[in-house]
Every structure is written in C-alpha cells, then in structure tokens.
Amino acid sequence: MFSLFIENIKISVSSVLSNMTRSLLTALGVVIGILAVTLMGTLISGLDQSFEKSMEFLGKDVLYIRKFQWFGNKDWWEIRNRPNIQTKHSETIRNKSQYAKYVAPVAEWWTSVKKGDENVSGVRVSGTTEEFAMITIAEVDKGRFFSRAENRSGARVAIIGKDISDALFQDKNSLGERIRIGSYNFRVIGEMEKQGKFLGMFSLDNQVIIPIGAHQRLFSRRGWTGINVKVDEADLDNATEELTALMRQVRRLRPSDEDNFAINRQDPFKEQYAMIKIAIGGTGLFITILSLIVGGIGIANIMFVSVKERTKEIGTRKALGATSKMILFQFLMESIIICLFGGLIGLGLAYGGSLIINSFFPSEMPFGLALAALGLSMIVGIVSGLAPSYKAAKLNPIDALRYE
Amino acid sequence: MSLIFLKNIYKIYNVGGEEVRALDGVDLTIKENEYLAIMGPSGSGKSTLMNMVGCLDTPSSGDYEFEGEKVHNMDDNQLASIRNRKIGFVFQTFNLLPKATAQHNVEIPLVYANIKREKRLKIASDALASVGLDDRMHHKPNELSGGQRQRVAIARALVNNPSLILADEPTGNLDSKSGQEIMNIFDTLHQNGNTIVLVTHEDSIASHANRTIRLFDGKIIEDVTK
C-alpha cells in the first residue's frame, strides 16, 4: 500500500504542476485564508509581547494618581477643568497612607537635549524624587540614580534614557559629562536600561530624569504632574480606596462632590487590550473562514472538472486493476496537494508579512500556528476533494473507458 | 483445462422501459493458449461479451468462472484484483496516460499490484524491450507513433504475466503496416503460450486467430475453429 501512496503523491504533484496556472488560481482562496490566520497570529503574538513589556513598565503594584482617568467615559471639558495634581501632596500621602510603600511625585515637560552639536528634540524630561527608582521596573544600567540629598538640594544631575545616550554619546562614556536640557546645564550621573516602546506608540527611552526641585525651578509648571504610589499587589483595591479618601480630604471635597482626580492602574489597559485582541482575532478568523470556504468551493469545482477531464484515465486505471478506493485516494491526494500548495504559499507570504510587522514591534510567526495552518489546509483539501473523488471512484469502468 | 467458462450468460439492460438483451444466453469456453477472435456487427453484443470476459462487467444471470474462480458473484474490489492479476488489456485507442513516459505507463498495473519500485522499473523495461521499444523507454506518448503507442500498451498488458490478453480492435486506429506489426506481436505472444482474445470486425485481423466466434443479437451464431 505504501508504494501506491508514494505513487499517488507523485501523480498528484505532477498533475498540479502541469496545470500550474489553474492550480495557483484554485489555491488562491486557501492562500488568503492561511495568510489571514497566520498574520493574525503573528500580530497577536507580537502585540502580546509588546503589551506585556508595556504592562511591566506600568507595574502591577503601582497606582497612578493623575488628573485624567486612563480609560474614562467622562466629558473632556469636565475633566479639563479639574485642578492639576500637586506634587506636594505626595508628602501627605506618604505620611498618612498605611498601604503606600513608596511615593514619588512626577512632573513632565518636553524639551530638547543637547551635547555639543548633537541635539535630540521632544525629549520627555521627568522630574521626580529618589523614590522613583524604587517604583519603576526599569533599572539604572550605568552609573546611579540621584540621591535624596541631591534631590533635596535640587542638584542639576540627570539620568538619561537609551535613546539619548545613543544620540549624544554613541559608544562613548556619558557619565560625568555635561548636557544641556532646554537651556540649562546638567551633569549625567546615570543611564537607564533600554525599555523599548510603550504599546508600540512612543519610546520610553527618549527621556531624562532629574530631581523634581530642579524640574520645578527650571521648567514650566504647566507640564503635567502626577503621583506614583507603589503598594503591595494584594492591597491594590484597599489602597485605591484609601488614596481616594486621602485625595478627597486634601482637596476638601464635600461628600456630594464627585472625585476630581483619578487613581489609575494597569487593569483597564488589560481589559481594553483583551477587547482589541478579540477584535483582531475575530476579524482574522472571519476572513480565514470565509476565504477557506470560498477557496474550498473553488477547489471542489476544479476537482470536478479534473475528474471529468480524466474520465478515460480513470476507466483505464480501473481496467488495469485500480480499485475504487485507490482512485478515491488519488483524487483526494490531488486535492490535498493543491491545498497544501496554497497553504505553503500562504505561509511564505505570511512570513514576509511577519517581517514587516516585526519592523513595527517585535513579533514572530508562531511555529505551532504555522503547523496548524498547514493542517487546516489539509482539512480543506479533504473536505472539498471528497465529493469529486467519490464521484471518480464510483465511475463505472466501462462507461469511463468509452468516454471521449 | 478451460481458462474461461461462461454458461448461460444473460446481460439485460432496461432502456426506456424496454428490455434489451445485450447477451442472450451465451455459452463459451476458452481453453489455455487459445487464440480467439470475437466478431459481429455493432450492437451484436460483442463489446458486452468482451467486457464480461474482461471482468469489467458482471452478468445479469449465468455463471462465469475464470481459472475456476467464480466471477459472477464477485464484488468490485475482487473484480479489480482479477483484472490486475490475470488480464492484460489492449485498447483500440491505446489509453496511455499522456503525461507519463512509456516506462511509467507500463509500470501502472504493477503499482496497483503493490510491487516495489526497483522491481517495477526492471519488469517494465523488460516488457518494453520485448516489444522492441528499449530505446523509447523515456518518451511520452505524444513522442511516439501510433504503432509504438500500441506496443507500449501491449507491454503494459504483459507486465503482470496475465492468463489472458484481451485486445479490443487493437489495430483499429493504426495504418495497415503498423497494424501488421501489432498482429505479428500477438502471433508471437500466442506462440509463446499466451491466451489471446481479439475483438474485431475485420476478417483479415480475425484470420490471425485459430478460432472465431460470431455474435448476432446477443447470441453466438457461429463458432469456427481452424
């Protein structure tokens, strides 16, 4: 039986190759289907990786006191009229909160950073305290973070992100060097490790971190501000409640007033992301199923044509001793080969596509998915080839031999 | 010993509510190494008889034994197996696979007999050599003349060492010279001990055989042995 199996594969391959254009057109539906499913998988796997990294940056145990809710449904003018978060409240929170482990005020401003002729514009300048180092997941790669004393004295020291060190110093040592942030001189005391992009949108490495005192003195206070609070992961809900109460107290809100601040955390990102994932997955799946069904119908159709064209061959083969089962397998194999052929082309295109996706955010084509895609194209081949092959197998040899 | 034993064979079709007796009580015994020609006008039942003898068809009623095996109540798979092992077919239109080489065409019955590739190639080339086509082994049918194509078909009919060679108008699509060559091959095969059944309407072809039967309206009306 094995040599017959090999023979069937040979017959099918040569039949597919000798009708190259027809096979290609026939397999197009499968190509698109497989392309859609693998690209979708690649996209989701890439998004997953990128999302996980971004969520690490936010940290699962950090609460962000901000003016805006990250995923709110409030009217923007209502939110816009809220007062800014005052960084001095971080002291109050540190003193009164029983859940807060570390508290760091953050003020941000965007300006250019220069070193000699090298210039990077639109750099995020974050002013914060030494506790920031305890809250953020990112490590200082070279040098050190600023100390409590440096923070208190408003020393002009900076920790620079990877983008900045790459642009201004390339491979040279940056520690101890002077840079200009806006129009002020700062001394580089540390470099942060590479963090990549946040959700593929903006680079987390395009930043400098300086003591908040210096930040508030030198840069406009109109940049946005917030307070980052690290708590125990188990206390997240309690801490949120406590911080809400503390902020209401600080802001002297009456019980009837609504909160005019927001306590953010990473969870809503996850919810939003899950929805995006479902949307991408659903669309991909829909396209895949649709094109596989249409492709399958096309293959069934062309297989019927092939059976018709080769009626005499079928008659001859039967006269020479082929059983119905052997004929069934021959045509089924042909249909499977067309589909596998389409599947492989689809995978090839998807691989090219995954390289393109990869240039936007790191991603790779999941190997298991590629295998599953080939399996899927085989199933399409079997399903759509079944009826034509059955028809071929059931042909009466006498009628088939007489067919012109 | 008789190779083929047909007794009281009927093949009845129902065409538009009307009963057509393609074979109407045929008795026929063919012995080993017989060279038989089946003749008759079209519609006489000659093709039906050939299909019956070739195990492509089963009778509506009657007994058919091939080398003692009861063919009349075999299923499709058993018929396929007996065709594969015991009968070599030669068709009027050659029926070669157009995209396959001569060697591959000859190999096909061996594929269905599940014989290993190396052995298949050897048997196929030997069979092609025996019909004088050793130098055309790797040619496709469209690169061969009509006579050569029919010789490939004969080689294909021989590869399984069949008990019976069944030829349906083997010279019908050939010029007289090629036809003569083909008939010489059949004569040789007969001399080597093969049993041959020819279906033809040409007396000159039938004259090669040493026994001729004539059919008319589904009945054997003449059975002459030289």
Chai-1 contact restraints between the chains, C-beta under 6 A:
chainA,res_idxA,chainB,res_idxB,connection_type,confidence,min_distance_angstrom,max_distance_angstrom,comment,restraint_id
A,E7,B,V111,contact,1.0,0.0,6.0,A-B,restraint_1
A,S18,B,K99,contact,1.0,0.0,6.0,A-B,restraint_2
A,T316,B,N95,contact,1.0,0.0,6.0,A-B,restraint_3
A,A319,B,F89,contact,1.0,0.0,6.0,A-B,restraint_4
A,L320,B,I108,contact,1.0,0.0,6.0,A-B,restraint_5
A,L320,B,P109,contact,1.0,0.0,6.0,A-B,restraint_6
A,G321,B,A80,contact,1.0,0.0,6.0,A-B,restraint_7
A,G321,B,R83,contact,1.0,0.0,6.0,A-B,restraint_8
A,G321,B,N84,contact,1.0,0.0,6.0,A-B,restraint_9
A,G321,B,P109,contact,1.0,0.0,6.0,A-B,restraint_10
A,G321,B,Y112,contact,1.0,0.0,6.0,A-B,restraint_11
A,A322,B,Y112,contact,1.0,0.0,6.0,A-B,restraint_12
A,T323,B,N77,contact,1.0,0.0,6.0,A-B,restraint_13
A,T323,B,A80,contact,1.0,0.0,6.0,A-B,restraint_14
A,S324,B,D76,contact,1.0,0.0,6.0,A-B,restraint_15
A,P397,B,L56,contact,1.0,0.0,6.0,A-B,restraint_16
A,I398,B,N51,contact,1.0,0.0,6.0,A-B,restraint_17
A,I398,B,L56,contact,1.0,0.0,6.0,A-B,restraint_18
A,I398,B,D57,contact,1.0,0.0,6.0,A-B,restraint_19
